[in-house]
Amino acid sequence: MGPLPEIQKKRAIGNVKDALSILYALGYRSSRPADRPWLKVTRRGEVTATVLGTDWRWQAKTGDWLQARAGDYQVLNDEGETWSVEPEIFNRTYQHVGDDRWRRTGRVSAQRAVPGELVITLEGPVTASAGDWVIKGTAGEQWITSANHFQKSYQVTTAS
């Protein structure tokens, strides 16, 4: 049997992501190997942020499609990367510095991602690439960031 045609491969990947999202919603979680400890990191840098008036759908660098809701914050960093943050989390983790500029604050946990690892974010499932990092916020939410963004936006403080 040969490889699947591209359209069937994409459909199969989508079905697996949907099934994993359902399992996550039901409370199932994967366990992480002990050789990949969570590091405590301090968030740094400033961003531009505005409140979304309508729902917003965007494509992450990974190619995954993500969904924000009206009322969420649309965040843009100085490298042109954009994402969304729920209002309650945003208000706890960003400090207003003037106009539409905000400073990233607080500490979160981070660990290197395994290429192909699926992380269920608040905006939808995202697949990690080589070099990516998984970040875990104070509310337990998780997201993926590139190695470049990690280096610029996080300072490792301790291992946990």
Beta strands, then each sheet from edge to edge (+ up, - down):
strand 1: 39-43
strand 2: 46-51
strand 3: 56-59
strand 4: 65-68
strand 5: 73-76
strand 6: 82-85
strand 7: 94-98
strand 8: 101-104
strand 9: 107-112
strand 10: 118-121
strand 11: 124-127
strand 12: 133-136
strand 13: 142-145
strand 14: 154-159
sheet 1: 13+ 12- 9+ 1- 14+
sheet 2: 6+ 5- 2+ 8- 7+
sheet 3: 3+ 4-
sheet 4: 10+ 11-
end
